[in-house]
Amino acid sequence: MAEFHQKRMATQTWFEFDDNELTYRIRDNSGDHSFEIEYAAIPSKRRSVFERNNWLRNVGLIWCALGVIEIALAIAGLRSFSGSAFWLLIGLGCLGFYRLTWSQYTVFDTDEGSIWILNDRSHNEIESKIDEERKRHLLAWYRNIDFGHDTEREVQTVEWLAKRDALTHKEAQARISELRANKQTLISEDIEKSPDTKLH
């Protein structure tokens, strides 16, 4: 069983990849929440979320500007150089802290809750693992084409798998062509076997 743990400031997330489902847990200042979800129930669509403290950035920029003005006045001889860089240093500190607390997440919205993946060193591995397991479980349900079923229903199944990114567009088209070709073969065989109804 693969496990991953991510941490950013006060927020921590855990991912446990079992054979049949993902156990996801998130803990932050607001509490602790976890849920289990089958891989096939995780959507292929995802969104990017950026977490940043814009107030800290704005204050940092204002203090930097104030610091530059103080230094300019000191250079012009209108102010003392003593302490003229104070506000600039404070502003740069705010901007540095703003950058340190800036975070990016990939989010999968599911019926059980949202799955947040922090964009760190393990991000790509976690995201790829989710995609891999979802595809594996979807194809396990619909791996083989059943030519005995209704052709259009099978085509709809293949198209559904493609929309869920379990099949590429090329793979889906190949399977649909295979289904349609087999349907034509069966029709031709039925025509050949049908009795001659011509009147003599």
C-alpha positions in Angstrom: 0.0 0.0 0.0 1.5 3.4 -1.1 1.3 6.2 1.4 2.1 9.9 1.1 2.2 12.8 3.6 2.3 16.5 2.8 2.7 19.5 5.1 2.4 23.2 4.5 2.4 25.5 7.5 -0.5 24.3 9.7 -2.1 22.1 7.0 -1.2 18.4 6.7 -2.6 15.8 4.3 -2.3 12.1 4.1 -2.9 9.7 1.2 -3.3 5.9 1.6 -3.6 4.0 -1.6 -5.3 0.7 -0.9 -6.1 -2.0 -3.5 -9.7 -0.7 -4.1 -9.9 2.8 -2.6 -8.1 5.9 -1.5 -8.1 7.0 2.1 -7.7 10.8 2.3 -7.2 12.8 5.4 -6.6 16.6 5.9 -5.9 18.4 9.2 -5.6 22.2 9.6 -6.5 24.9 12.1 -10.2 24.3 11.5 -10.1 20.6 12.3 -9.5 17.1 11.0 -11.4 15.4 8.2 -11.0 12.1 6.4 -12.9 9.9 4.0 -12.5 6.8 1.8 -13.4 6.8 -1.9 -13.2 4.2 -4.7 -10.8 5.1 -7.4 -13.4 4.9 -10.1 -15.5 7.6 -8.3 -12.7 10.1 -8.5 -13.3 12.4 -11.5 -10.6 13.0 -14.1 -11.3 16.8 -14.0 -9.3 18.8 -11.6 -8.7 22.5 -10.8 -5.8 24.6 -9.6 -6.1 26.6 -6.4 -3.6 29.3 -5.3 -3.4 30.2 -1.6 -1.8 33.5 -0.8 -2.0 36.3 1.7 -2.6 39.4 -0.4 -2.9 41.6 2.6 0.6 40.8 3.6 1.8 41.5 0.0 0.1 44.8 -0.1 1.4 46.0 3.2 4.9 44.9 2.2 4.7 46.9 -1.0 3.5 50.0 0.9 6.3 49.7 3.4 8.9 49.1 0.7 7.7 52.3 -1.1 7.9 54.2 2.2 11.4 52.9 2.8 12.5 54.0 -0.7 11.1 57.5 -0.1 12.9 57.7 3.3 16.2 56.7 1.6 15.7 59.2 -1.2 15.1 62.0 1.3 18.2 61.0 3.2 20.3 61.0 0.0 18.9 64.5 -0.9 20.0 65.6 2.6 16.5 66.3 3.9 16.6 63.4 6.4 19.2 61.6 8.4 20.5 58.3 7.1 20.0 56.8 10.6 17.0 54.4 10.3 16.2 55.4 6.8 16.2 51.8 5.6 14.0 50.5 8.4 10.7 50.5 6.5 12.3 49.1 3.4 13.7 46.1 5.5 10.3 45.6 7.1 8.6 45.7 3.7 11.1 43.2 2.2 10.5 40.9 5.2 6.7 41.0 4.6 7.2 40.2 0.9 9.6 37.4 1.7 7.1 35.9 4.2 4.3 36.3 1.7 6.3 34.3 -0.8 7.1 31.6 1.7 3.4 31.1 2.6 2.3 31.1 -1.0 0.9 27.7 -2.0 -0.5 26.0 -5.1 -2.8 23.0 -5.0 -4.4 20.6 -7.4 -7.9 19.8 -6.3 -10.2 16.8 -7.2 -13.8 17.5 -6.3 -15.6 14.3 -5.4 -19.0 13.4 -3.9 -17.2 12.5 -0.6 -15.2 15.8 -0.4 -12.4 17.6 -2.1 -8.9 16.0 -2.4 -6.2 18.7 -2.1 -2.7 17.9 -3.4 0.0 20.4 -2.5 2.4 21.3 -5.3 5.6 20.0 -3.7 8.1 17.3 -4.5 5.6 14.5 -4.2 2.7 16.3 -6.1 3.3 14.7 -9.5 3.7 11.2 -8.0 0.4 11.5 -6.0 -1.5 12.9 -9.0 -0.1 10.2 -11.3 -1.0 7.5 -8.8 -4.6 8.7 -8.6 -4.9 8.8 -12.4 -3.3 5.3 -12.7 -5.6 3.7 -10.1 -8.7 5.3 -11.5 -7.9 4.1 -15.0 -7.1 0.6 -13.8 -10.4 0.2 -12.0 -12.5 1.7 -14.7 -10.9 -0.7 -17.3 -11.4 -3.6 -14.9 -15.1 -3.0 -15.2 -15.2 -2.6 -18.9 -12.0 -4.3 -20.1 -13.4 -6.6 -22.8 -15.8 -5.7 -25.6 -18.8 -8.0 -25.6 -19.8 -8.4 -29.2 -22.9 -10.3 -27.9 -24.3 -7.0 -26.4 -26.0 -4.2 -28.3 -23.4 -2.5 -30.4 -24.5 1.1 -29.6 -24.6 0.4 -25.9 -21.0 -0.9 -26.1 -20.1 2.2 -28.1 -21.6 4.4 -25.4 -19.6 2.6 -22.8 -16.3 3.2 -24.7 -17.2 6.9 -25.2 -17.9 7.1 -21.4 -14.5 5.6 -20.6 -12.9 8.1 -23.0 -14.6 11.0 -21.2 -13.3 9.7 -17.9 -9.8 9.5 -19.4 -9.6 5.8 -18.9 -9.0 5.5 -22.7 -7.2 7.9 -25.0 -9.1 9.3 -28.0 -7.1 7.0 -30.2 -7.8 3.9 -28.1 -11.5 4.7 -28.0 -11.8 5.2 -31.8 -10.0 1.8 -32.3 -12.5 0.0 -30.1 -15.5 1.8 -31.7 -14.2 0.8 -35.1 -13.8 -2.8 -33.9 -17.4 -2.8 -32.7 -18.8 -1.3 -35.8 -16.8 -3.6 -38.1 -18.1 -6.6 -36.1 -21.7 -5.3 -36.4 -21.3 -5.1 -40.2 -19.9 -8.6 -40.3 -22.8 -10.0 -38.4 -25.3 -8.2 -40.7 -23.6 -9.6 -43.7 -23.7 -13.1 -42.3 -27.4 -12.8 -41.5 -28.1 -11.6 -45.1 -26.2 -14.6 -46.5 -28.0 -17.0 -44.2 -31.5 -15.6 -44.8 -33.7 -17.8 -47.1 -34.4 -16.6 -50.7 -37.9 -15.1 -50.6 -38.1 -14.5 -54.4 -41.3 -15.8 -56.0 -40.8 -18.5 -58.7 
